[in-house]
Every structure is written in C-alpha cells, then in structure tokens.
Amino acid sequence: MMWKTQPRSKSSNNIAYYREGSGTSILFIHGVGLRLESWNAQLKYLKDHFDVIAIDEAQFFTDLVPFVKWCLY
C-alpha cells in the first residue's frame, strides 16, 4: 500500500505531528511499527468536521502527556 506522506510540525518537546481542521479535537496515536499516515483515510474525512491531530513516533507514553495537554489547552 502506498501512503501519501503528510506534512509534519514539531511540538516544543520534539514530537512530530500532523494537525488540520477545526472544532472538537480528535487525537490519533499509531501502533508500534506504523506511522501517522496509517490514519490517512480517517484524517481525510474527519478534517472537514474536527480538529484532527496525528502524532508520529512517540518513544514512550510519558512523552505524550505534555503534548496532549499542549494540543487540548
């Protein structure tokens, strides 16, 4: 399967992410061995209705806590 590479931004704590849309936020976290592009089908549809945020390659869950707070507040 060919995935379209999504543009990435970097958070202040160096986590790469893709964000688009507006409204209520939905956070997508991929599984081990995948990339944020595994969510492309969902992102394509939901970005018209929600603020979609997909993170890429977080090393540990504890790295995500500050990022999630940054996204939602």
JOPE-V824831 format. One record per residue. SS is DSSP state (h for helix, s for strand, l for the rest). PHI is phi in whole degrees, 0 to 359 (* if undefined). OMEGA is omega as a letter, one per 40 degrees, with the letter a starting at -180 (none if undefined). Layout:
BEGIN
SS/PHI/OMEGA ; SS/PHI/OMEGA
END
This chain:
BEGIN
l/*/i ; l/263/i ; l/255/i ; l/285/i ; l/289/i ; l/270/i ; l/294/a ; l/241/i ; s/244/i ; s/241/i ; l/283/i ; l/296/i ; l/255/i ; l/68/i ; l/262/i ; s/282/a ; s/207/i ; s/241/a ; s/217/i ; s/203/i ; l/95/i ; l/207/a ; l/104/i ; l/297/a ; s/277/i ; s/235/a ; s/257/i ; s/254/i ; s/237/a ; l/281/i ; l/274/a ; l/299/i ; l/84/i ; l/250/i ; l/228/a ; h/299/i ; h/296/i ; h/296/i ; h/261/a ; h/309/a ; h/298/i ; h/290/a ; h/298/a ; h/302/a ; h/280/a ; h/286/a ; l/297/i ; l/280/a ; l/235/a ; l/218/i ; s/273/a ; s/263/a ; s/229/i ; s/241/i ; s/265/a ; s/229/i ; l/58/i ; l/292/a ; l/284/a ; l/217/i ; h/303/a ; h/297/i ; h/293/a ; h/280/a ; h/304/i ; h/297/a ; h/294/i ; h/298/i ; h/299/i ; h/297/a ; h/294/a ; h/266/a ; l/240/none
END
